[in-house]
Each structure stands twice: as C-alpha cells, then as structure tokens.
Amino acid sequence: MKAIKVGSDFSGVGAFDQALIRLGINYETIFACDMDKYARQTFIENYGEPKYYPENVYDRDIPEESLDIYMTSPPCQGFSLAGKRGGSILFLNSHEFIKQNNPRYFIFENVKGLLSHDKKDKDAEFGNTFNQWINYLGGKSINQLIINNTNTDHLIPGEYSKTLRCGGGGSLTEKHNYDMIKVVGNTNPSGNGMNGNVFDEEGISPTLSTNKGEGIKVKSATKKGFETANEGDSINFSVPSSGTRRGRVGKGVAQTLDTACNQATISESRIRRLTPREVFRLMDFPDSFTWPVSNSQAYKQGGNSIVVGVLAKTIERLKL
C-alpha cells in the first residue's frame, strides 16, 4: 500500500502519529513542527526525527505537493472557557497552510470554547470567530466538517473516555504516594483516627481529608461544602484555596488533564498524585511510549496532547 503523505503543526509528542500507527496506516511524515524543545525530544525518541522539523509555524515552508492529511492543533488558551478567551492569531495561520497546500483532508483540534468565541447573538449556533473560519474555508462549499467536542471540565464522553481503572495501557497500578500536606500545609495533631488528613476547623480539608470508612471529603462550592471521593475516583486539586470551584471529584473517571496535572486518585486509603505513565495511559498512549524528559515536562506533555483514540476514530472516517 502506498504511503499517505502527512504533516502536522503544533505536533507535540505525536498523538497524531500514534493514531496512524494504531490504525496500521502506512504514512510518510513530510514535516512536523513544534517549538517546545522538550516535546521535540520526546517526539524524536518515539518516532525518529522528521526529515523536515521546523520549530516555528511562521518559518515553516508549505510543501507544494498536497498532503493527504494535514493535522493542526494550535494553542487553545485563547479560546478555552477556563482562560481569558482573547483569541489566537495562530488559529488563522492554519488557514494559510490549507489554502496554499490544498490537502486532501485536514484535522483541526481545539477546545469547545472556539465554537462560541466572540458570540454576539445568543441564539446563533456558533460565534463570529468560528463562522469566519468556515467562510475562509469556502462556506457552504465545504464537503464535510467533523467536530469532536472536548468538554473543558471533564474528559471526552462516551466510548472515548478512559477510567482510572482502564487506561490505554491497562489498569493504573504504579505506586506513587503524594503528600497532600505540601499543598495545604496543615496536619491533624489530635491522633483521632483520621488517616494522614489535612483539615480546617469544620473537619473539612481546604483541599482534602481522609476519614476511615467514609471516603475522602474534598472541599467544593456545593451546598454541602464538599464532595466525597472513594477508591477509583479522581480528585482535582487545582487552586486549592478557591471558594468557587466545584466538580473536583470524578466518579470513576479522570477529569480533563491540564499541563500541571493537579489530579490525584485514592490508592490503599491514601491520596496520591497520578504518575506520568498514568497520565499518558489516560490519554490513550501505549506503554511502549517513552519520554527522555523530567516528570514535570512529562505531565505538561500529557496535558497538552490529544486522546489517541479520538484521533483514531476521526481518521477512520476519512476515505483514505
């Protein structure tokens, strides 16, 4: 079978490549592009160095021969509901490539907030930014538009979600105790049977507390003032002092992984942070995937990536 020609901007650690490999597709990387030196190290570690591997999309040449698939995943912070939503000029840079190269297919990955960015009419389906993007691409003349929505609060729903018990590479079995005292700064000196907990005067931790037989109470902006986590649940401890955050506990599933990976789980009645391997399993990378970088960079790379299974399902719909 003749190799299809592919190229990617904001290539990261190669979720696109992982999807192609999983599907058994014979492909040739015409180029990859990413400016993060640590992501580049991990990419080369797993796939070898592309013959053309520029760092900046503004310096990247556009090949004259049309690609079979162009993959682009520009930074999402400008559109994320969790950010300031200032937009991103890199969003339009991808249009320039598509216009000049005329690829057979392209896959554009971003956050849900892109669809509603700069929305003036509340009854409109999309915001002005996304409508402008569609018009740039040809408006009604577009043959097919595939949107895989990623909720910014929880991991991709339905068949694409990965539970803490069933990551891409199997169950999450690695042991890595994480001392929550480092986050909260208080301990229980009373010795009243609480397991390694941290709590305030109400008996509820500013972030987390462990109570034998009662799960773990996680402070949250709910009517009760907390959520309860049990074995197999995920716990999001981002911004531990926040008085407005809720939805900190994922019941049997992981919440969306960010680049800081402030997410924990419960193992043997202890709270521990997810390991880098577990993060990549949740992003559906195989255990054969490796990283020659620090754990902090590995967490960042996992949080910046795309769930491999989502890309694989999308590519399966293309008539290659």
ROTORLO-772508 format. One line per field, with one value per atom (N, C-alpha, C): x, y, z. Coordinates in steps of 0.1 Angstrom, whole numbers, plus 2048, in hexadecimal, padded with zeros to 3 digits. Atoms other than C-alpha are relative to their C-alpha. Layout:
BEGIN
c1 = c(X;...) $
c2 = c(Y;...) $
c3 = c(Z;...) $
This chain:
BEGIN
c1 = c(808;800;809;7F8;80E;7FE;800;817;7F8;806;800;809;7F7;811;7F9;807;80A;80A;7F8;816;7F8;808;80E;807;7FB;812;7FC;803;813;800;800;81D;801;7FF;824;808;7F9;82D;7FB;804;81C;7F4;80C;7F9;7FB;804;7F2;807;7F8;80E;7FB;805;801;7F3;80D;7DF;802;7FD;7ED;806;7F9;803;7F5;80B;7E5;7F7;808;7D1;807;7F8;7ED;802;7FF;7EF;80E;7F3;80E;801;7FF;818;80E;7F3;834;7FF;800;83B;807;7F9;842;806;7FA;847;7F8;807;83F;805;7FC;841;7FC;803;844;80C;7F5;858;804;7FC;859;80B;7F4;87C;7FE;802;870;7F6;809;853;807;7F8;86B;809;7F8;881;7F8;809;864;7FB;804;858;80B;7F5;87A;803;7FE;87E;7F7;80A;85E;7FE;802;85D;80C;7F5;87F;7FE;801;887;7FA;805;872;80A;7F6;885;7FF;802;876;7F9;805;871;802;7FE;86E;7FA;805;867;7F4;80A;850;7F7;809;831;802;7FF;839;80D;7F4;85B;7FF;802;84D;7FC;804;84D;7F4;80C;82D;803;7FC;833;7F7;808;828;7F6;809;81A;7F6;80B;7F8;802;800;7F8;7F3;80C;7E0;7F8;806;7DA;809;7F9;7E4;7FA;805;7E1;805;7FB;7E2;7F8;806;7DC;806;7FB;7E3;7FD;802;7E5;7F1;80F;7C2;7FD;803;7C7;7F8;808;7B9;7F1;80E;798;7FA;805;795;7F7;809;778;806;7F9;791;80A;7F6;7A6;7F9;805;7A2;7F9;807;796;803;7FC;7AA;802;7FE;7AB;80F;7F3;7CA;803;7FD;7DA;805;7FB;7E9;7F5;80C;7C6;7FF;801;7C6;80C;7F4;7EA;7FD;803;7DC;7F8;807;7C5;809;7F7;7E2;806;7FB;7F1;7F6;80B;7D0;7FE;803;7CB;80B;7F5;7ED;803;7FC;7F3;7F4;80C;7CF;801;7FF;7D2;7F3;80C;7BA;7F7;807;7AF;808;7F9;7B7;7F8;806;7B1;804;7FE;7AE;7FB;804;7AE;801;800;7A5;7F6;80A;78E;7F2;80E;769;7FD;802;76C;802;7FE;777;7F3;80C;754;7F7;808;745;808;7F8;762;7FA;805;757;7F1;80E;732;7F8;808;71C;7F1;80E;6FB;7FF;801;6F2;7F8;807;6DB;807;7F8;6F6;806;7FA;705;80E;7F2;729;803;7FB;73C;806;7FB;74A;80E;7F3;76D;7FF;801;763;7F8;807;74A;80A;7F6;767;809;7F7;77D;7F9;807;762;7FF;800;75E;80D;7F3;783;802;7FE;782;7F7;809;767;7F1;80F;746;7F9;808;72C;806;7FA;744;808;7F9;755;7F9;806;74F;7FC;803;751;807;7FA;757;7FE;801;75F;804;7FD;75E;800;7FF;76A;801;800;760;807;7FA;776;7FB;805;764;80C;7F4;77C;800;801;770;802;7FE;771;805;7FA;782;7F5;809;772;7F6;80A;751;7FF;803;744;80B;7F6;75A;80E;7F3;778;806;7FB;77A;808;7F8;794;7FF;801;78E;80D;7F4;7A8;804;7FD;7A5;804;7FF;7A8;806;7F9;7C2;803;7FD;7CF;809;7F7;7EA;7FC;804;7D6;7FC;804;7CE;80B;7F6;7DF;806;7FB;7F5;80D;7F4;814;7FE;801;81A;808;7F9;822;7F9;807;818;803;7FE;812;7FB;803;813;7F8;809;7F5;803;7FC;804;808;7F8;81B;7F7;80A;7FC;7F9;809;7E8;808;7F8;801;7FC;805;7ED;7FF;802;7ED;7F8;809;7D7;809;7F7;7EA;7F8;808;7CD;801;7FF;7D3;7F3;80D;7AE;7FB;804;7AE;7FF;800;7B0;80D;7F4;7C8;807;7F8;7E2;7F9;809;7C8;805;7FE;7CA;7F2;80D;7AC;7FF;802;79D;7F8;808;788;7F3;80D;769;802;7FD;77B;800;7FF;77C;80D;7F3;79E;7FE;800;7A5;801;800;7AC;7FB;804;7A9;801;7FF;7A3;7FC;803;7A3;7F9;808;789;7FD;801;78A;7F1;80D;76C;7F6;809;75D;805;7FB;771;808;7F9;783;7F8;807;773;809;7F9;77E;7F8;807;776;7FC;806;75F;7F5;80A;747;7F2;80D;729;7F8;808;70C;805;7FA;71D;80D;7F3;73E;80B;7F5;750;7FA;804;74F;807;7FA;757;807;7F9;771;803;7FD;776;80A;7F6;78E;7FB;803;790;7FB;804;784;80D;7F5;79A;7FD;801;7A0;808;7F9;7A8;803;7FC;7BC;807;7FC;7C3;7FA;804;7C1;7F9;806;7BB;7F9;807;7B1;7F4;80C;795;7F3;80D;773;7F4;80B;760;801;7FF;76D;7F8;808;757;804;7FD;758;80E;7F2;779;802;7FF;771;7FA;805;76D;7FD;804;759;804;7FB;76D;806;7FA;77B;80A;7F7;797;7FA;804;790;80A;7F7;7A0;80E;7F2;7C6;805;7FA;7D7;80F;7F1;7FC;807;7FA;802;7FC;804;7F0;7FD;804;7E1;7F5;80A;7CE;805;7FC;7CF;7F5;80A;7BE;802;7FF;7B9;805;7FA;7CE;804;7FE;7CE;7FE;804;7BD;809;7F7;7D7;7FE;801;7D5;80E;7F3;7F0;7FD;800;7F7;801;7FE;7F4;80E;7F2;815;800;7FF;821;7FB;804;81B;7F0;80E;7F7;7FA;805;7F2;800;800;7FD;7F7;809;7E8;7F2;80C;7CA;7FE;800;7D3;801;800;7D3;80C;7F3;7F8;803;7FC;806;80C;7F5;81F;80D;7F4;839;805;7FD;838;80A;7F6;856;803;7FC;863;80D;7F3;887;801;801;87D;7FC;804;875;7F1;80E;854;7F7;807;849;7FD;802;84E;7F6;808;83D;7F1;80E;81E;7FB;804;81D;7FD;802;821;7F3;80D;804;7F4;80B;7EE;7FE;801;7F5;7FC;802;7EF;7F1;80E;7CF;7FF;802;7BF;801;7FC;7CD;7F3;80C;7AC;7F6;808;799;805;7FA;7B1;7FE;801;7B0;7F1;80D;78A;7FD;802;78B;806;7F9;7A4;7F9;807;790;7F4;80B;774;805;7FA;78B;801;7FF;78A;80E;7F1;7B0;802) $
c2 = c(7F4;800;80C;7F4;822;808;7F8;838;80D;7F3;856;80A;7F5;877;809;7F9;889;80B;7F5;8A9;805;7FB;8B8;80D;7F4;8DA;7FE;802;8DC;7F1;80F;8B7;7FA;806;8B3;7F3;80D;890;7F5;80A;880;7F8;807;876;7FC;803;878;7F4;80B;860;7F3;80C;848;7FB;804;848;7F9;806;840;7F2;80D;824;7F6;809;815;7FB;804;814;7F8;808;803;807;7F8;81F;803;7FD;822;80E;7F2;846;805;7F9;85E;80E;7F3;87C;80A;7F6;899;80B;7F7;8B0;7FF;7FD;8B5;80D;7F3;8D6;802;7FD;8DF;808;7F8;8F9;7FC;804;8E8;7F6;808;8D9;7F2;80D;8BE;7F7;808;8B3;7FB;804;8B1;7F4;80B;89A;7F3;80C;883;7FB;804;883;7F8;807;879;7F3;80C;85F;7F5;80A;84D;7FE;802;853;803;7FC;85E;80F;7F2;881;801;7FE;88C;807;7FA;896;80F;7F1;8B9;803;7FE;8C4;80E;7F2;8EA;802;7FD;8FA;809;7F5;917;7FF;802;915;80C;7F4;938;7FF;803;92B;7F3;80D;90A;802;800;905;7F8;807;8FA;7F7;809;8DB;803;7FE;8DF;7F5;80B;8BC;7FF;801;8B8;7F4;80B;8A3;7F8;808;887;805;7FB;893;80B;7F5;8B4;801;800;8B3;80D;7F4;8D3;802;7FF;8D9;80D;7F4;8FE;802;7FE;90A;804;7FF;909;80B;7F6;923;80C;7F4;93F;7FE;803;92D;7F8;808;918;807;7FA;91E;803;7FE;91C;80B;7F5;938;80D;7F3;95C;802;801;953;80C;7F4;96E;7FC;804;95A;7FC;804;94E;802;7FE;959;7F4;80C;937;7F7;807;92A;803;7FD;93D;7FC;805;932;7F3;80D;90F;802;7FD;91E;803;7FD;92B;7F4;80D;908;7F9;808;8F8;807;7F9;913;7FD;802;90E;7F2;80E;8E9;7F8;807;8DE;7F1;80F;8BD;7F9;808;8A1;801;7FF;8A2;808;7FA;8B7;7FE;802;8B2;80C;7F4;8D1;7FD;804;8CA;80D;7F5;8E4;7FE;802;8EA;804;7FD;8ED;80F;7F2;912;807;7FB;918;802;7FF;912;80C;7F5;92E;80D;7F4;947;80B;7F3;96B;7FE;802;960;80C;7F4;97F;7FD;804;96E;7F3;80C;956;7F4;80A;943;7FA;805;93D;7F3;80D;91B;801;7FE;927;80F;7F2;946;805;7F9;95F;7FA;805;950;7F3;80D;92D;802;7FD;93A;806;7FA;94F;7F5;80B;930;7F7;807;91D;807;7F8;939;801;800;93B;7F3;80D;916;7FD;801;91B;7FF;7FF;91D;7F3;80C;905;7F6;809;8F6;7F5;80A;8E2;7F2;80D;8BD;7F9;807;8B0;808;7FA;8BF;7F7;80A;8A8;808;7F9;8B7;7F6;809;8A2;80A;7F6;8B7;7FA;803;8B5;809;7F7;8C2;804;7FB;8D8;7FD;803;8CB;7F1;80F;8A5;7FA;807;88C;7FD;803;884;7F5;809;872;7F3;80C;850;7F7;80A;837;805;7FB;84E;802;7FD;853;7F4;80A;840;801;800;837;7FE;802;836;7F1;80E;810;7FA;806;80C;80B;7F6;823;7F9;805;81E;7F4;80B;806;7F6;809;7F4;807;7FA;7F9;809;7F6;815;7FA;808;800;806;7FB;815;807;7FB;820;80D;7F4;844;809;7F8;854;80F;7F2;879;807;7FA;88D;80D;7F4;8A5;80B;7F5;8B8;80B;7F7;8C8;80B;7F7;8D8;809;7F9;8E1;806;7FA;8E6;7FE;803;8D9;7F1;80E;8B8;7FE;803;8A7;7FB;804;8A6;7F8;806;896;7F1;80F;872;7F9;805;86C;7F5;80B;850;805;7FB;866;7FC;805;859;80B;7F7;872;80C;7F6;88D;80E;7F2;8B2;807;7FB;8C6;80D;7F3;8E7;7FD;801;8EE;7F9;807;8DF;7F1;80E;8BD;7FD;802;8C3;807;7FA;8C8;80B;7F5;8E8;7F9;808;8CE;7F2;80E;8AA;7FC;806;896;7F1;80E;870;7FC;804;861;7F1;80F;83B;7FC;806;82A;80A;7F6;84B;806;7F9;852;80C;7F4;872;80C;7F4;894;80A;7F6;8AD;80D;7F4;8D1;805;7FC;8DE;80A;7F6;8FA;7FA;806;8E4;804;7FD;8E7;7FA;807;8CE;806;7FA;8E0;7F6;809;8C1;7F5;80B;8A3;7F4;80C;87F;7F8;808;86B;7F2;80E;845;7FA;808;82B;800;800;82F;80D;7F2;853;809;7F6;870;80C;7F4;88F;80B;7F4;8B1;80A;7F7;8C6;80D;7F3;8E4;80B;7F4;906;7FB;806;8F5;80A;7F6;916;806;7FA;91E;7FD;802;923;7FF;801;920;7F4;80C;900;7F5;80C;8E1;7F6;80A;8C1;7FB;805;8B7;7F1;80F;892;7FA;808;87C;7F3;80D;85E;7F5;80B;841;804;7FB;857;80B;7F5;86F;80D;7F3;894;804;7FB;8A8;802;7FE;8A7;80D;7F4;8C9;7FE;801;8D0;7FF;802;8D1;7F3;80D;8B0;801;7FF;8BB;7F6;80A;89B;7F4;80C;87E;7F6;80A;85E;7F9;807;847;7F2;80E;828;7FC;805;813;80A;7F5;82F;80C;7F4;848;808;7F7;865;801;7FF;865;807;7FA;879;7F6;809;868;800;800;85D;804;7FD;868;7F5;80B;845;7FF;800;846;80B;7F5;868;7FC;804;85A;7F5;80B;83B;806;7FA;852;807;7FA;864;7F5;80C;841;7FD;803;83F;7F2;80D;81B;801;800;811;7FF;800;80E;80F;7F1;835;804;7FC;844;80F;7F1;867;801;7FE;871;80E;7F3;88F;7FF;800;898;7FD;803;88E;80C;7F4;8B2;803;7FF;8B4;7F6;80A;893;803;7FC;89F;80B;7F6;8BE;7FB;805;8AA;7F7;808;892;80A;7F7;8AF;808;7F8;8C1;7F7;809;8A2;7FE;804;893;7F2;80F;872;7F9;807;85A;7F9;807;846;809;7F6;866;802;7FD;86D;7F3;80D;848;7FF;801;849;80A;7F6;869;7FC;804;85C;7F5;80B;83D;804;7FB;852;806;7FA;860;7F5;80A;84E;800;800;848;7F5) $
c3 = c(800;800;800;801;7F6;80D;7F4;814;7FD;801;81A;805;7FC;81E;80A;7F5;83F;804;7FA;850;80C;7F4;872;805;7F8;883;80E;7F1;8A9;803;800;8A7;80E;7F3;8CC;801;7FF;8D5;7F7;80B;8B7;802;7FF;8C0;7F2;80E;89B;7FB;804;894;806;7F8;8AF;7FA;806;89F;7F2;80D;87C;802;7FD;88B;805;7FA;89E;7F5;80B;87E;7F5;80A;86B;7F3;80C;852;7FC;805;83D;7FC;802;83E;7FF;801;836;805;7F9;84C;7F7;808;834;809;7F6;852;80D;7F3;876;805;7FB;889;80E;7F2;8AD;806;7FB;8C0;80E;7F3;8E2;7FF;802;8E5;807;7F9;8FE;7F9;808;8E9;7F3;80C;8CB;804;7FB;8E0;801;7FE;8E8;7F2;80D;8C4;7F9;807;8B6;807;7F8;8D2;7FB;803;8C6;7F1;80E;8A0;7F7;808;895;7FC;804;888;7F2;80D;86B;7F7;809;84C;7FF;7FF;84F;80D;7F2;874;805;7FC;877;80E;7F3;898;800;800;88F;7F3;80B;879;7F6;809;86B;7F7;808;85E;7F8;806;852;7F1;80E;82C;7FE;804;81C;7F4;80B;806;7F4;80C;7E2;7FD;802;7E0;80B;7F6;7F1;809;7F6;811;7FF;7FE;817;80C;7F3;83B;805;7F8;84B;80E;7F2;871;807;7F9;885;80D;7F2;8AA;807;7FA;8B2;80F;7F2;8D6;803;7FD;8E6;80A;7F5;902;7FC;804;8ED;7FE;802;8E9;80B;7F5;908;809;7F7;91F;80E;7F3;93C;7FF;801;92E;7FD;802;924;7F2;80D;901;7F7;808;8EF;7F2;80E;8CF;7FD;803;8BD;7F1;80E;89D;7F9;805;899;7FA;805;892;7F1;80E;871;7F8;807;868;7FA;806;862;7F3;80C;848;7F4;80B;834;7FB;805;832;7F8;808;827;7F3;80C;80D;7F5;80A;7FD;7FD;803;801;7FB;804;7FB;803;7FC;80F;7FD;802;808;80C;7F4;82C;80A;7F5;84A;80D;7F3;86F;808;7F8;885;80E;7F2;8AB;808;7F6;8C5;80A;7F5;8E2;7FD;802;8E5;7FE;800;8EB;7F3;80D;8C8;7F8;807;8BC;804;7FB;8D1;801;7FE;8D0;7F8;806;8C8;7FB;804;8C8;805;7FD;8C6;801;7FF;8C0;807;7F8;8DB;7FA;807;8C4;7F4;80B;8AA;803;7FE;8A6;804;7FE;8A5;803;7FE;8AF;7F3;80C;895;7FC;804;897;7F8;807;88C;7F3;80D;872;7F6;809;864;7FA;804;863;7F5;80A;84F;7F3;80C;837;7F9;806;831;7F8;806;828;7F4;80C;80E;804;7FC;822;7FD;803;815;7F6;809;7FC;807;7F9;817;7FF;802;811;80D;7F3;835;80B;7F4;857;80C;7F5;874;80C;7F3;897;80B;7F4;8B4;80C;7F4;8D3;80C;7F4;8F1;80B;7F6;910;809;7F9;924;80F;7F2;946;802;7FE;941;7F3;80B;92A;7F5;80C;908;804;7FB;90E;7F7;807;903;7FE;803;8F2;801;800;8F2;80E;7F2;918;805;7FA;92C;80F;7F2;950;806;7F8;96B;800;7FF;96A;7F2;80E;944;7F7;809;934;7F3;80D;911;801;7FF;91D;80B;7F6;937;80D;7F3;95C;805;7FA;96F;80D;7F5;986;806;7FA;98C;80D;7F3;9B0;801;7FF;9B6;80A;7F5;9D8;7FE;802;9D6;80D;7F3;9F7;7FE;802;9F5;80A;7F7;A13;7F9;808;9FA;7FA;807;9EA;80A;7F6;A09;80B;7F6;A24;80E;7F3;A42;802;7FD;A54;80C;7F5;A6E;80C;7F5;A8F;80B;7F5;AA3;801;800;A99;803;7FD;A99;7F5;809;A7F;7F1;80E;A5F;7F9;807;A45;7F8;807;A3B;7FA;806;A37;802;7FE;A34;800;7FF;A40;807;7F9;A4D;80C;7F3;A6C;7FE;802;A5C;7FD;803;A56;7F1;80E;A31;7FB;805;A20;7F6;80B;A0C;7F3;80C;9F2;802;7FF;9FE;80F;7F3;A1E;7FE;800;A24;80C;7F4;A3B;7FF;801;A42;7FD;803;A32;7FA;805;A25;7F3;80C;A06;804;7FE;A02;7FD;802;A06;7F9;808;9EC;800;7FF;9F2;7F2;80D;9D6;802;7FF;9CF;7FD;801;9D3;80C;7F5;9EB;80D;7F4;A03;803;7FE;9FF;7FD;803;9F4;7F7;808;9DC;806;7FA;9E7;7F5;809;9D4;806;7FB;9D7;7F7;808;9C9;7F1;80F;9A3;7FB;805;9A2;7FE;802;996;808;7F8;9AA;7FA;806;99B;80B;7F5;9B3;7FB;805;99C;809;7F8;9AF;80D;7F4;9D1;809;7F7;9E2;7FA;807;9C9;808;7FA;9D8;7F7;80B;9B7;7F8;809;9A7;806;7FD;9A6;7F6;80A;993;802;7FE;9A3;800;800;9A5;7F4;80C;986;805;7FB;98F;7F7;808;980;7F3;80D;964;804;7FE;960;7FA;806;95B;7F6;80A;940;806;7FB;944;7FA;804;943;800;801;93F;80D;7F3;964;807;7FB;96A;80F;7F2;98C;802;7FF;98D;808;7F8;9A6;800;7FE;9AE;80D;7F3;9CC;7FE;801;9D1;80E;7F3;9F0;80B;7F6;A04;801;800;9FA;7F3;80B;9E3;7F9;807;9C8;7F3;80D;9A9;7F5;80C;987;7FC;805;97A;7F1;80E;957;7F7;808;94A;800;7FF;956;7F8;808;946;7F1;80E;924;7FD;802;929;7FE;801;92E;7F3;80D;90E;7F5;809;8FE;7F9;806;8F7;805;7FC;8F8;80A;7F6;913;7F9;808;8F7;7FE;801;8F6;80B;7F6;908;7FF;800;912;806;7FA;917;807;7F9;92C;80E;7F2;950;801;7FD;960;7FE;802;960;7F2;80E;93B;7FA;805;936;803;7FC;949;7F6;809;933;7F2;80D;913;7FF;800;91D;800;7FF;926;7F3;80D;905;7F4;80B;8F0;7FD;804;8E0;803;7FD;8E9;7F3;80D;8CF;7FA;805;8CC;7F9;807;8C2;7F2;80D;8A6;7F7;808;89B;7FB;805;899;7F6;80A;886;7F2;80C;86D;7F9;806;868;7F7;808;859;7F3;80D;83E;7F6;80A;81D;7FA;804;81A;7F5) $
